[in-house]
Amino acid sequence: MKRFFKPIEKEGSSSNKKPTLNSLPPAAAAAAAAAGAAAGAGAGADGDGKASQGEGGAEELEEKGEPTKFLTWNANSLLLRVKNDWCDFANLVRTLDPDVISIQEVRMPAAGPKGAPKNPSELKDDTSSSREEKQVLIRALSSPPFGSYRVWWSLSDSKYAGTALFIKKQFQPKKVSFCLERTASKHEPDGRVILAEFESYFILNTYAPNNGWKEEENSFKRRRKWDKRILDFVQKVEKPLIWCGDLNVSHQDIDVSHPDFFSSAKLNGYIPPNKEARLWTTRIYHGREAAFQ
């Protein structure tokens, strides 16, 4: 996607300094999510869409043998992170010791030769370059501390979007689905959903489609359709819900990097965040607790 503005560097930053995971916004989000997850583990939506809170919180879930600590990260290419930032990420995981890691924008293609149906649950390895990339990723995920996690993939046909869910092997979900309708073998287009069901709650990992940059583009219609489906799912889900992921929406000015720019920009047809999108986010949040902004 073309960008129409240049991010403003913070004081003391250097363009020559190699970025580390700890300096990236996604990592900060991941740390915040993990820190707030234990408090939010007992909160979610009950059958009528209202918030529900377990009496015992994390302690109750631990007794049931269910995850209590969650980390979420938009990796913006997991392979690139493996090559450049994996030591930092591994140290973060060792420190926080999450039970579940939700990854968005995996950007690894699904298995299957060109022109043939793809398998979104498997990494592509039918060419020499894809086999090499898969080996690099598998080696990284086999090393400590990641070897103690089982991984589920939902991948796009190309190096675009995609999600992954890491769950410690000691925890066994009752069911893992890859679409909001929870159909056994169906995946959302571009691998945007992984849903794990446990006895006490659901864990939902999503990478929401963006609005695009011009109102007449198909991306607006695609996003409105997604918003309707995800709102319906959240309001009707029958257990408490822990929702991790990239919602691709700015609920308030605090959620964007440059509030002044985004509230006033008209450059090249850019459409600022509209009331409809923010109203949708408000409806999603209603009666629920966000771990961080």
ZIQUINOR-V906999 format. One record per backbone hydrogen bond with DSSP energy under -1.0 kcal/mol. NH is the residue of the N-H (numbers start at 1). CO is the residue of the C=O. E is the energy in kcal/mol with one decimal. If there is no record, write none. Layout:
NH;CO;E + NH;CO;E
//
This chain:
13;10;-1.9 + 23;20;-1.3 + 24;21;-1.2 + 28;24;-1.8 + 29;25;-2.4 + 30;26;-2.3 + 31;27;-2.7 + 32;28;-2.3 + 33;29;-2.6 + 34;30;-2.4 + 35;31;-2.3 + 36;32;-2.0 + 37;33;-1.2 + 40;36;-1.4 + 41;37;-1.2 + 43;40;-1.7 + 44;52;-1.1 + 46;50;-2.9 + 49;46;-2.2 + 52;44;-1.8 + 54;42;-1.1 + 59;56;-1.1 + 61;57;-1.6 + 62;58;-2.4 + 63;59;-1.9 + 64;60;-1.3 + 65;62;-1.2 + 66;61;-2.4 + 71;100;-2.3 + 73;102;-2.5 + 75;104;-1.9 + 77;105;-2.9 + 78;106;-2.1 + 81;77;-1.8 + 82;78;-2.2 + 83;79;-1.9 + 84;80;-1.8 + 85;81;-2.6 + 89;85;-2.3 + 90;86;-3.0 + 91;87;-2.2 + 92;88;-2.1 + 93;89;-2.5 + 94;90;-2.5 + 95;91;-2.2 + 96;92;-2.7 + 97;93;-2.8 + 99;69;-1.8 + 100;69;-1.8 + 101;166;-2.6 + 102;71;-3.2 + 103;164;-2.9 + 104;73;-2.3 + 105;162;-1.1 + 106;162;-1.6 + 107;161;-2.9 + 110;156;-2.3 + 111;119;-1.3 + 111;122;-2.0 + 116;113;-2.0 + 119;111;-2.7 + 122;119;-2.0 + 124;109;-2.1 + 131;127;-2.5 + 132;128;-2.0 + 133;129;-2.2 + 134;130;-2.4 + 135;131;-2.3 + 136;132;-2.2 + 137;133;-2.1 + 138;134;-3.0 + 139;135;-2.5 + 140;136;-1.7 + 141;137;-2.2 + 142;138;-1.1 + 146;143;-1.4 + 148;145;-1.2 + 149;146;-1.9 + 150;167;-3.2 + 152;165;-2.2 + 154;163;-2.3 + 155;120;-1.6 + 160;158;-2.6 + 162;190;-1.8 + 163;154;-2.6 + 164;103;-2.1 + 165;152;-2.4 + 166;101;-3.0 + 167;150;-2.5 + 168;99;-2.3 + 169;148;-2.5 + 171;168;-2.3 + 174;197;-2.7 + 175;197;-1.1 + 177;195;-3.0 + 182;179;-1.7 + 188;178;-2.2 + 191;188;-2.1 + 194;205;-2.0 + 195;177;-2.9 + 196;203;-2.7 + 197;175;-3.1 + 198;201;-2.9 + 202;240;-2.4 + 203;196;-2.8 + 204;242;-2.9 + 205;194;-2.9 + 206;244;-1.8 + 207;192;-1.8 + 208;246;-2.6 + 217;214;-1.7 + 220;217;-1.3 + 222;218;-2.7 + 223;219;-2.4 + 224;220;-2.4 + 225;221;-2.2 + 226;222;-2.0 + 227;223;-2.9 + 228;224;-2.0 + 229;225;-2.0 + 230;226;-3.0 + 231;227;-2.2 + 232;228;-1.9 + 233;229;-2.2 + 234;230;-2.6 + 235;231;-2.2 + 236;232;-1.3 + 237;233;-1.6 + 242;202;-2.8 + 244;204;-3.3 + 246;206;-1.8 + 255;252;-2.0 + 256;253;-1.6 + 262;258;-2.4 + 263;259;-1.8 + 265;261;-2.5 + 269;266;-1.5 + 270;267;-1.9 + 278;274;-1.9 + 279;275;-2.5 + 280;276;-2.1 + 281;277;-1.9 + 282;278;-2.1 + 283;279;-2.2 + 284;280;-2.0 + 285;281;-2.4 + 286;282;-1.4 + 288;285;-2.8
//
